[in-house]
């Protein structure tokens, strides 16, 4: 046997390479595989005839019964696929064999199997590879399923969604999130996260909406960790054979290779539509038999119940058959939105219309305009939650129509009697304008909208004006100044500035409602604005009227000039002046004025003074209304008049022991408030001698200490007047006052005016 074995060994070693790989002995095959690697690498051309000998043998390489030989066979297959031009013909047989025999083997073999599968993608056989990997997802061995998921993830991560389309395998991957094997569940979750990077949340979420809440929560946690604008932004790192020359050029110019695929990926995201991956469903066949009866019920709970069932049905089947007549169903839902008084029922009906519009898309065009009109008219409800739901319905319905078809309804809504309806209409138009172009919004249609919007810029309601400016700003941004500005010549500069501000803040959208990637800013200052800078700045800077002078707000000081009596007519009257603290101190130092019958001008005080009318009897004093005196303490007192012409004089309260003798009424000058004459204000010196003087009304005296020490010469009478403000003038020396007197004592300056005894 040894001899035969030795003879056999010598025989297969002499065999050519293509026969060794078919030998019964695994060692002979393994040796043949090693020789194939060298052979394939040393060929001068990828179309060498040597490759033709092994085309039919490749499928046997990957399913070799001996694991050691199979490991070497995979090296030969990898070299063949990488070097031979004809390798593309072997993709189905080789990939199928790799999936069934190599993905559940040892790690080194598994790594080489991955390299071969990815190399087939590089030679642009991604469609065939995807089909084989999707078949592998149905394998009963969890290791093979997990390996197929990993291959799909690696291929998507390296080549991108443009090279390896997501649509063919996503539907088969989602159920594996609930697989009984943990490795399969984890790998499918990683693949979903990778898909999320390439197509985004808005595209992916509708496809995975039926995933269990726990799994959805796990996915959402992973989604939240991603920074798609930074380190986690997907980039193609491996390129097809057709992209190799471009890759080399980019590397020679030191430009990152990731730049090559960024724009194609954006295109891919635009082209990838999850809606196309769903199966259409006819929901009318699944409605309950009692639907049309309960929808007309007078009980709002019955109506809401069937509408909730309809909404659930529409949510579970987001794609609807386009060849079905939904006119009756749409008519009922519109009627509820327009006339139903129950808000919860209206909200559910609006959500059902939103789902119908999304499920039919352009097939909803027969109902689009009427639905938008009804929804915008119901915005008169003025409730935020209702308006938000109705706005979503309008947005979902708009793809079924266009601005030209909607223009007639828009003109009617822009003149609606309810301001909130006009506001909501203009907000809806703003979003429509953001998706418009010069082709979808020609000049003749533009003028129709501009007339209504310009008219609303003069409305009394601020929200209507602002939404009109916002719509005009979006038109300015979308179509450019040269198309919009000629129609705005009648607007003043302030309105043009506001339109320009909204234009600068506006964001243009694509047909899917997403911000455009490279939206040009077409905003430039208007000639009217640049020519008249002054007229622009004046409205912006708020002109505040000058405040009145502080003097006007204060109580004016009244200067009282004594009327000259007939006997002293020759004495000139002094010019009126307002005394200050300094002038009062100077008067203290001056010698006492000579005794004369001529009256002396009384210097007014800044504080409010009081008047006394001695012609009245039985006076009462409200001591609680007495206000503190803020005038400086001085030996001289000042008496001023009141400010009102109609001031009522009230008597001052005198001690009960005094007797009142009638006296002629006071002379009152209306212009200067009060003129005090010698007959009204008298001073009499006391007959007892000393440093005190008495205050009396005519012959009635009240013992009040005087503030000036002097030798009495004659009896003096001082008349004290008090106003209705109940301010009372009292002696500055409370210690010498009569304790029986009810006159409140307060220190305040007084001017003592003497009258000659002659």
Secondary structure, 3 states (H helix, E strand, C coil): CHHHHHHHHHHHHCCCHHHHCCCCCHHHHHHHHHHHHHHHHCCCCCCCHHHHCCCCCHHHHCCCCCHHHHHHHHHHHHHHHHHCHHHHHHHHHHHHHHHHHCCCCCHHHHHHHHHHHHHHHHCCCHHHHHHHHHHHCCCCCHHHHHHHHHHHHHHHHHHCCCCCCCHHHHHHHHHHHHCCCHHHHHHHHHHHHHHHHHHCHHHHHHHHCCCCHHHHHHHHHHHHHCCCCCCCCCCCCCCCHHHHHHHHHHHHCCCCCHHHHHHHHHHHHHHCCHHHHCCCECHHHHCCCCHHHHCCCCCHHHHHHHHHHHHHHHHHCCCECCCCCCHHHHHHHHHHHHHCCCHHHHHHHHHHHHHHHHHHHHHHHHHHHHHHHHHHHHHHHCCHHHHHHHHHHHHHHHCCCCHHHHHHHHHHHHCCCCHHHHHHHHHHHHHHHHCCCCCCCCHHHHHHHHHHHHHHCCCCCHHHHHHHHHHHHHHHHHHCHHHHHHHHCCCCHHHHHHHHHHHHHCCCECCCCCECCCCCCCCCCCHHHHHCHHHHHHHHCCCCCCCCCHHHHCCCCCCECCCCCHHHCCCCCCCCCCCCHHHHHHHHHCCCCCCCCCCCCECCCCCCCCCCCCCCCCCCCCHHHCCCCCCCCCCCECCCCCCCCCCCCCCCCCCCCCCCCCCCCCCCCCCCCCCCCCCCCCCEECCCCCCCEEEEECCEEEEECCCCCCCCCCCECCCCCCCCCCCCCCCCCHHHCCCCCCCCCCCCCECCCCCCCC
